[in-house]
Amino acid sequence: MSRKKASSYTLGEIKQGTPCCVPEPHLQIQDLAVSYSRKTVLSQVSLDIYKGCITALIGPSGCGKTTFLSTLNRLTDHHEGARVSGKILFDGQDLLNDPVDTLKLRRRIGMIFQKPNPFPLSIWRNLELPLKEHGVRDHGLRRRKIEQALKDVGLWDEVFDRLETSALALSGGQQQRLCIARALVLKPEILLMDEPCSALDPLSSAVVEELILRLRDRYTVVIVTHNLAQARRVANYAGFFWMTERVGKLIEFGQCQHLFEAPIHELTAAYISGARG
Ligand SMILES: Nc1ncnc2c1ncn2[C@@H]1O[C@H](COP(=O)(O)OP(=O)(O)OP(=O)(O)O)[C@@H](O)[C@H]1O
C-alpha cells in the first residue's frame, strides 16, 4: 500500500490499541436465539455492542457468527425458515418485537459482505442509486455526498476521472471500498462487516483493514473475521463463538486485549492459541 494512497483518506488520525474510555451501548442483545426450520443454530447470546467501537466476532466455521450479524439489521427476515427470538435494543426500540421499518433500519445499520458486491453499473450510479432510493432528490447534494463517501474510503483520487465507468472494472479491493462507500453515503450509525477482507489479496486486504481502523470512533462497527491477527489489530471488543452440542453460543465477550491475552474461558484460550478450532 503506498503512502500516497493512505494519505488521501479524510477520516483523520488512526487511534490504536486502547478500548473506548466510556463504553456506551449502541445495541443491546439479550438472550438471542436463531433457528432454521426448527433447528436451533444459535442460542443464549447476550452482549452489548458499544458506540464508536469496533467489535470483532471470532470462532470456528458454522458457529453462527454470520447469522448473528444478520439478525442485527433484520436480514434474517430474508432467510427462509429463520426464526429469531430474544431482544435487540436499539435507540429505544426492540428490533425483534416492535414494528420496524426495515428499509430505514438498514440505512442506519449497514452491511458489508465477504465478497464485494457492487451493482453492475457505473461507479457513480452505485452511490447515486441508494441516495435516490432514500429520497435525496437534490442533484448537487447527491454529488457532494458521493464525493465525500469516495474520499472517506480513499477512492476519490483513484477514480475521480472515471466515475462513469463500470464498477466491475475496479480491482477487488477497490470494489470492496466502493461497497463500504455505498454504505457510508447513507450516513449509517452502525456498520456490520462479514469477513470484509477474506476475498481480497493481502495488499487490498491491508488497505481495507486500514480503512476499518479509520472508521473507529466515527461509526460503530461489528466485524466477523477468521483472521485473529486482524481482530487483534482493529477491535476494541471481541466476542468468541463456539458450537456446543451443534448450537452456536457466545462463550466469551470482553475487551479485545483481555480476550486475547488473558481469556477467561479455556475454550477461548484453546481457540486463540490454535489448539482447537
Ligand atoms: N439461510 C440458512 N438456512 C438454513 N441454515 C442456515 C442458513 N444460514 C446459516 N445456516 C446454518 O446456521 C449455522 C451457522 O451458520 P453461519 O453461517 O452463521 O456460521 P458462521 O460462524 O458465520 O460460519 P463461517 O465462519 O463459515 O461463515 C450453520 O449450521 C449453517 O448451515
The ligand as a Tripos MOL2 file, in Angstrom:
@<TRIPOS>MOLECULE
LIG
   31    33     1     0     0
SMALL
NO_CHARGES

@<TRIPOS>ATOM
      1 N1        -30.1980  -19.4060    5.3680 N.pl3     1 LIG1
      2 C1        -29.9260  -20.5050    6.0900 C.ar      1 LIG1
      3 N2        -30.7600  -21.5760    6.0680 N.ar      1 LIG1
      4 C2        -30.5130  -22.6810    6.8010 C.ar      1 LIG1
      5 N3        -29.4330  -22.8190    7.6100 N.ar      1 LIG1
      6 C3        -28.5720  -21.8010    7.6640 C.ar      1 LIG1
      7 C4        -28.7680  -20.5940    6.9170 C.ar      1 LIG1
      8 N4        -27.7410  -19.7490    7.1960 N.ar      1 LIG1
      9 C5        -26.9350  -20.3880    8.0580 C.ar      1 LIG1
     10 N5        -27.4290  -21.6150    8.3500 N.ar      1 LIG1
     11 C6        -26.8460  -22.6000    9.2730 C.3       1 LIG1
     12 O1        -26.5960  -21.9190   10.5020 O.3       1 LIG1
     13 C7        -25.3800  -22.3730   11.0580 C.3       1 LIG1
     14 C8        -24.4830  -21.1860   11.3260 C.3       1 LIG1
     15 O2        -24.0590  -20.6450   10.0740 O.3       1 LIG1
     16 P1        -23.2660  -19.2760    9.9710 P.3       1 LIG1
     17 O3        -23.0030  -19.0080    8.5270 O.co2     1 LIG1
     18 O4        -23.9720  -18.2340   10.7260 O.co2     1 LIG1
     19 O5        -21.8980  -19.6410   10.7250 O.3       1 LIG1
     20 P2        -20.5130  -18.8570   10.7070 P.3       1 LIG1
     21 O6        -19.9420  -18.9660   12.0620 O.co2     1 LIG1
     22 O7        -20.7100  -17.4840   10.1730 O.co2     1 LIG1
     23 O8        -19.6910  -19.7230    9.6670 O.3       1 LIG1
     24 P3        -18.4940  -19.2560    8.6860 P.3       1 LIG1
     25 O9        -17.4090  -18.7650    9.5950 O.co2     1 LIG1
     26 O10       -18.1470  -20.4940    7.9420 O.co2     1 LIG1
     27 O11       -19.0490  -18.1710    7.8070 O.co2     1 LIG1
     28 C9        -24.7880  -23.3760   10.0790 C.3       1 LIG1
     29 O12       -25.1340  -24.6800   10.5160 O.3       1 LIG1
     30 C10       -25.4800  -23.0640    8.7900 C.3       1 LIG1
     31 O13       -25.5970  -24.2090    7.9720 O.3       1 LIG1
@<TRIPOS>BOND
     1     1     2 1
     2     2     3 ar
     3     2     7 ar
     4     3     4 ar
     5     4     5 ar
     6     5     6 ar
     7     6     7 ar
     8     6    10 ar
     9     7     8 ar
    10     8     9 ar
    11     9    10 ar
    12    10    11 1
    13    11    12 1
    14    11    30 1
    15    12    13 1
    16    13    14 1
    17    13    28 1
    18    14    15 1
    19    15    16 1
    20    16    17 2
    21    16    18 1
    22    16    19 1
    23    19    20 1
    24    20    21 2
    25    20    22 1
    26    20    23 1
    27    23    24 1
    28    24    25 2
    29    24    26 1
    30    24    27 1
    31    28    29 1
    32    28    30 1
    33    30    31 1
@<TRIPOS>SUBSTRUCTURE
     1 LIG1         1 GROUP 0 **** ****
